[in-house]
Amino acid sequence: TPQNQERLRRRSLEPEPVFGQLKHNHGYTRFRHFGKSKVKMDLGFELMALNILKLHRNMKKSA
């Protein structure tokens, strides 16, 4: 139905799948440091690593 299609389209923009992938595929369940700035840095490194893996996978497909 059109209502379900709209809901599915909106779902792809939500951040939950990224965190689920970090937890399930990469075993990232806890922050390694304490303090807001250190947690921000820690999560930033994890997200950068995830983006690099995605980029590598896409480059490998197109080659």
VENLINUR-V435799 format. One record per residue. N is the residue number from 1. RES is the residue in one letter. SS is DSSP state (~ for helix, > for strand, _ for the rest). Layout:
n->N res->RES ss->SS
n->N res->RES ss->SS
//
This chain:
n->1 res->T ss->_
n->2 res->P ss->~
n->3 res->Q ss->~
n->4 res->N ss->~
n->5 res->Q ss->~
n->6 res->E ss->~
n->7 res->R ss->~
n->8 res->L ss->~
n->9 res->R ss->~
n->10 res->R ss->~
n->11 res->R ss->~
n->12 res->S ss->_
n->13 res->L ss->_
n->14 res->E ss->_
n->15 res->P ss->_
n->16 res->E ss->~
n->17 res->P ss->~
n->18 res->V ss->~
n->19 res->F ss->~
n->20 res->G ss->~
n->21 res->Q ss->~
n->22 res->L ss->~
n->23 res->K ss->~
n->24 res->H ss->~
n->25 res->N ss->~
n->26 res->H ss->~
n->27 res->G ss->_
n->28 res->Y ss->_
n->29 res->T ss->_
n->30 res->R ss->_
n->31 res->F ss->_
n->32 res->R ss->_
n->33 res->H ss->_
n->34 res->F ss->_
n->35 res->G ss->_
n->36 res->K ss->~
n->37 res->S ss->~
n->38 res->K ss->~
n->39 res->V ss->~
n->40 res->K ss->~
n->41 res->M ss->~
n->42 res->D ss->~
n->43 res->L ss->~
n->44 res->G ss->~
n->45 res->F ss->~
n->46 res->E ss->~
n->47 res->L ss->~
n->48 res->M ss->~
n->49 res->A ss->~
n->50 res->L ss->~
n->51 res->N ss->~
n->52 res->I ss->~
n->53 res->L ss->~
n->54 res->K ss->~
n->55 res->L ss->~
n->56 res->H ss->~
n->57 res->R ss->~
n->58 res->N ss->~
n->59 res->M ss->~
n->60 res->K ss->~
n->61 res->K ss->~
n->62 res->S ss->~
n->63 res->A ss->_
//
